[in-house]
Amino acid sequence: PGISTKFSPGATQKTYIKNLHPIVQGFSEGQKVEVHLVAYYPILDMVNYKSKLTPITTVESAGKYSTIAFAGPDTELYDGKKVSNNSAIVFFGVTYPFIWTSNAEFFFKNAVNWLTRDTDGDGLIDFKDNCYLVPNAGQADTDKDGIGDTCDTIANLPDLTIEKIEL
């Protein structure tokens, strides 16, 4: 056994679900979720760093400090460059997996899935798919709301069963 210099400052902290996203599927916007943040570091200061990433979870309800954030294809970043059409970025600030809560582990696995899987089998990786639970290879979005026509009505969505992955 070894001794680590990393520690958890005590009880788990709360992170708020800021935006609904596949990474936090099954949770509600505004819900507080238990995670360990080692001395609240690292987190993404959305305001001071003028981050263009979209926060998914934050350490406070106002959303200034993000613990999980993302940028999808074609998102313009702080330096003026854009995320390529075949890429996405996930900032995951819940570090030190040896003290992760089950929620942090769930979010991390969902982030990996979102970046690498084609959940509905339509040939599009989830981060590129505007309706990742229902096959829609054509990506039709008649009302231009960013959600595929096949997912515009809740009746079209299947029951979601979460698949466990081993890391």
C-alpha positions in Angstrom: 0.0 0.0 0.0 1.1 3.6 -0.6 0.2 7.0 0.8 -1.4 9.5 -1.5 -1.2 13.3 -1.3 -4.7 13.6 -2.7 -7.6 13.8 -0.3 -11.2 14.6 -0.2 -12.1 17.5 2.1 -14.8 15.5 3.8 -18.3 14.9 2.8 -19.3 14.8 -0.8 -20.1 18.1 -2.5 -23.1 18.9 -4.7 -22.9 19.7 -8.4 -26.0 21.0 -10.1 -27.3 19.7 -13.3 -27.2 22.8 -15.5 -28.3 21.5 -18.9 -29.9 18.3 -19.9 -27.5 16.2 -22.0 -26.9 12.5 -22.7 -24.1 12.6 -20.2 -26.6 13.3 -17.4 -29.5 11.3 -18.8 -32.0 10.3 -16.1 -31.4 13.5 -14.0 -33.3 16.7 -14.0 -32.1 20.2 -14.7 -31.4 22.0 -11.4 -31.0 18.7 -9.5 -28.2 18.5 -7.0 -25.9 15.5 -7.4 -23.3 14.2 -5.0 -19.6 14.1 -6.2 -16.3 14.6 -4.5 -14.3 17.6 -5.7 -10.8 17.7 -4.3 -10.6 21.2 -2.8 -12.9 22.3 -5.6 -10.1 21.8 -8.1 -10.0 21.5 -11.1 -13.2 23.1 -12.3 -13.8 25.3 -15.4 -14.2 29.0 -14.6 -16.7 29.7 -17.4 -16.7 33.5 -16.8 -13.1 34.5 -16.2 -11.8 32.2 -19.0 -14.6 33.2 -21.3 -15.2 29.5 -22.0 -17.3 28.7 -25.1 -18.0 25.2 -23.8 -21.5 24.5 -22.7 -21.8 23.6 -19.0 -23.5 20.4 -18.1 -22.9 20.4 -14.3 -21.8 23.3 -12.1 -20.8 23.7 -8.5 -23.3 26.4 -8.0 -26.7 27.1 -9.5 -25.5 30.3 -11.3 -23.2 28.2 -13.6 -20.0 30.2 -13.2 -17.9 27.1 -12.3 -18.5 24.0 -14.4 -17.5 20.5 -13.4 -18.6 18.9 -16.7 -18.8 20.9 -20.0 -18.8 20.1 -23.7 -18.3 21.5 -27.2 -19.9 19.8 -30.1 -18.8 19.8 -33.8 -18.3 23.3 -35.3 -18.4 25.1 -31.9 -16.1 28.1 -31.9 -13.6 28.0 -29.1 -12.0 30.9 -27.1 -9.0 31.1 -29.5 -11.3 31.6 -32.5 -10.7 28.0 -33.8 -13.6 25.6 -34.3 -14.0 22.1 -33.1 -13.8 20.0 -36.3 -16.9 18.5 -37.8 -15.8 15.0 -36.7 -14.9 15.9 -33.1 -16.3 16.9 -29.8 -14.8 18.0 -26.5 -15.8 17.0 -23.0 -14.3 18.7 -20.0 -14.6 16.4 -17.0 -13.5 18.2 -13.9 -14.5 15.5 -11.4 -11.0 14.2 -11.0 -9.3 11.5 -8.8 -11.4 8.4 -9.6 -10.4 6.7 -6.4 -12.9 8.9 -4.6 -15.6 9.1 -7.2 -19.2 8.7 -6.1 -21.4 6.4 -8.2 -22.8 9.6 -9.8 -19.4 10.7 -11.0 -18.7 7.2 -12.3 -22.0 7.2 -14.1 -21.3 10.6 -15.7 -17.8 9.6 -16.8 -19.1 6.4 -18.5 -21.9 8.4 -20.2 -19.3 10.9 -21.5 -17.2 8.1 -23.0 -20.3 6.6 -24.5 -21.5 9.9 -26.0 -18.1 10.4 -27.7 -17.6 6.8 -29.0 -21.0 5.0 -29.4 -23.8 4.8 -31.9 -26.5 4.0 -29.4 -29.4 3.7 -31.9 -27.3 2.0 -34.6 -28.0 4.5 -37.4 -24.4 5.0 -38.4 -23.9 8.3 -36.5 -21.9 8.5 -33.2 -24.1 9.9 -30.5 -22.3 13.3 -30.3 -23.2 13.9 -34.0 -26.7 12.4 -33.8 -29.6 14.8 -33.2 -31.7 11.9 -31.9 -29.3 9.4 -30.5 -31.9 7.0 -29.1 -34.0 6.5 -32.3 -32.5 5.6 -35.7 -32.6 8.6 -38.0 -29.6 8.5 -40.4 -31.0 11.4 -42.5 -31.0 13.7 -39.4 -34.2 15.4 -40.5 -34.9 18.5 -38.3 -37.8 20.3 -39.9 -38.3 22.8 -37.1 -34.5 23.5 -36.8 -34.6 23.0 -33.0 -31.5 20.8 -33.0 -33.6 17.7 -32.1 -34.3 15.3 -34.9 -37.9 15.0 -36.1 -38.0 11.4 -34.9 -37.4 12.7 -31.3 -39.5 15.8 -31.4 -42.4 13.9 -29.7 -41.9 12.1 -26.4 -44.0 9.2 -27.8 -41.3 8.3 -30.2 -38.6 7.8 -27.6 -37.9 4.3 -26.4 -37.6 3.2 -22.8 -33.9 3.8 -21.9 -31.9 1.0 -20.3 -28.4 2.0 -19.3 -25.7 -0.3 -20.4 -22.8 -0.7 -18.1 -19.4 -0.5 -19.5 -16.1 -1.7 -18.0 -13.2 0.7 -18.1 
